[in-house]
């Protein structure tokens, strides 16, 4: 009788450990949604920056409260929102944003 109780307890313990350490983590990974990158260099791509200073095809923009050197294919007026396309070192490449507005 005691042997059956002991074997049942051991079997339940092993089943619990298998669920906790193998099955549940695998299920969690399969249901986990892909998260977009929100930090680092890759997290800045696609964000909007405000033109602070611009001359011909380069200037300064403000992104998340920081000032960045930027280059673009055309000239942008001060206050316009531009979209970050790529980052090389500490220089952003920006393009015009369709719904942008010039801030006063």
N, C-alpha and C positions, 0 to 999 in steps of 0.2 A: 504494500500500500504506500509506504513512504517512498519507495523507489519510483512508483508511478507519478507521485506528486513532484518529486525531484526532477524526473525526466521532463515532465510537463513544464515546470518552471524554467528549466534550461532551454527547452525548445522555444518557449515564448520569449525568453531573453534574446536568443539568437535571431528570432524572427524580427523582433523590435530593432536590434542593431542593424540587421540587413536593410530594413526599411529606412532607418534614420541615416545611414551612411552611404547607401548605394542607390536605392530606388528613388527616394525623394529628391536627392540632388540631381539625378538624371532627369526626372520629370520637371524640376524647376528650370533647368537649362533649356529644355525643349519648349516650354511655354514663355520663356523670357523674350521680351520684345527687344529688337535692336534699338539701341539708344544712339541718338545723334551725338556727335562730338561737340562738347560745349566748352572745352578749355584748350589752351595751347594755341599754336599757330593755326591748326585746322579749324578750330572753333571760330576764328575771326572771318573766315571766308563766307561770303554771302551776307555779312552784316552791313548795315548802313553807317556811313561816316559823314560828317559835315565838313564841307570845304571851309578852311580858315583863311588860307592864302593860296593864290594860284597865279602862275605866269606861264603862258604858252601850254606846255604839256606836262608840267610838274608843279608841285606845291606841297602844302601842308594840309592835313585833315585831322579832325578830332574824332576818335573812335573810343567809346567806353571811357571817356574822360582823359584819354591820353592823346598826345600829338604824335603824328606819324608823317614821315616823308611819303609822298605818293606820286605816281606817274599815271598818265592817262592818254588816250588817243586824241583828246581834244581839250580845249580850254573850258573851265568850269567857273561860274560866278561864285563869289564868296557867299556862304550860307546854303548852297545847294547840297542836297543829299546825294551821295554817290555810293555805289555798291562795290564792296571789296571782291575782286576776282581771284587774286593770288597774292602770295607773299614771298618775297625773295630777300632774305636777310632781314633788315629792318625797314624795307621799302615795300609799300603796298602798291598793287596795280588796281586801279579803280575804273569803273565805267559809269555812265549815266544811269540813273534809276528811273524807270518809266513814270512812276507816280511821285517823283521827287518834286519838291517845292523849294523855292528860295526863301530862306528865313530872313526876316528883317534884321 
